């Protein structure tokens, strides 16, 4: 099955597009719902609409955020960096495998995501960045050794 994402871009763009809804849009809607419950529009309805559209058109959330960036003339925003940074704030529990034999793998995956989320902050500091790369390699090595 050829999805819009597969035909429209590279694998990296598709991976990035798949993270926009769960990492940026849904958490933002949840935060606004918690911060200001007086707004009459139901965020859960908006979440459902975004989720359904994203299932039908995998690039929709990505294109939506890109258009918001263009409308606000925010030219210095790097979508990859934004998604990487968001990993430390987002719970990915819904993607975890619930069976007990995968408990350690889920923990290690979460730890690896936290390490990866530091890359945008540390890429300018060569020493810190190299330490992060070493941590990533060690985390992957542990994960593959136990799998």
N, C-alpha and C positions, 0 to 999 in steps of 0.2 A: 504494500500500500504506500503510495507516494503522497506524503503530506505536503502542505504548503511550505512548511519549514524546510523540508528536505529539498524542494525544488527551488526555493528562493535564496538559499544561502549556504554557507559552509557549515561543517559540523560544529565549529566553535560558536557560530552565530545561533545555531539551533539550540545548543546547550545553554547559551546565555538567554535566549528567548524563553526557554522552559523555566528559568529561575525568576523571571520578572514578576509573575503573578504571586507565587508563594513567598518571595523574599522582599518585594517592594510594595506591591499594591495591597494585598490582603493585610499585612501588618499595619500599613498606614490607615486603612479603613477601620481596623480593630482599635487602633490608638485613638482615632477621632471619636469613635463610639464611646470609648471609656472616658475621654476627656470632656466631651460635650454631649451628654445623652439627651439634651433638649432639642437637638436638630430633628425635625419631623421625619426625614427620610430614613428608612430602615437600612442600615449598613449591611445587614445580613442579606437583604434583597439585592443590594448592589454587588455584594460578594458572590451571590448565586449567579447573577447575570454575567459577571466577569468570568467566573469559572466555566459556565456553559459556553460562552463565546470562545474562551481560550481552548476548550475541548474541540470546538468546530474549526477554529482558525488559530492554529498554534502560534502564529506570529503576532496575533492581535495585541497582547499586552506589551510586547516589545515595541511595536509600532505606535501604540498609544503613548507610552512614556517618551519615545523619540519625538512625537508631535508636541507633547507638553514642553519638552526641552527647547524645541524650535520656537514655539509660541512665546516662551519666556526669554528667548535669546540667550540662553545659558550655554555658551559655546565651550566652556571649559569642563563640562561634565563628561566623565568617562564611564560608560555603562558597565564595563567589566569591573572597574574599581568600585563602583557603587554596589554591585552585587556581591563582590568579595567582602567589602566592609559590612554589608548587611548580615552576613553569615553568623557573626558573633551575637546578633540580637534576635535571630529567628530560630524558632523551634522547628525541627524537621521530624518530629516524632511520627507524623503520618507516613513518612517514607521508611520508617524502621520496620524490620521484620519482627513480628511479635513472638515468634517461637523462642523458647528458652535457650536453645543451642546457639542463637544469634545474639544473645545479650551482650557478650564481650565485643563482638564485631560492631554492634550499634554504638557502644561506648567509644570504641576506637575511631569509628567514622566521625562521631561528634567531636572528638579531640582533634582529629585531622582538620576538620572544617574550621575549628577555632584557630589553629595554627595558620591555615591558609588565609584567614580573614585579616591577619596581621601584615600580609605582604604589602598592601598599598601604603601603610604607615612606615614600613621599614625599607622599602626599595631604594630610598635615597641615601640610606646609611649602609654602606657596603658591609661593614662588620656585622651589624644586626641582621642584614638580609642574608648573609652567608650562614649565620647561625640558624636562621629560620629555615633555610634550604636543608641544612643538616637535620633539623628536627623533623621536617617533612619526610626526608629519606628514612630516618629511623622509624617514624610512625608507619610508613608504608612497609618497611622491612618487617616490623613486628606483626603487622596485619597479615602479610602474606605468609609469614612463617607459621602462624597459628591457624590459618585457613585450611 
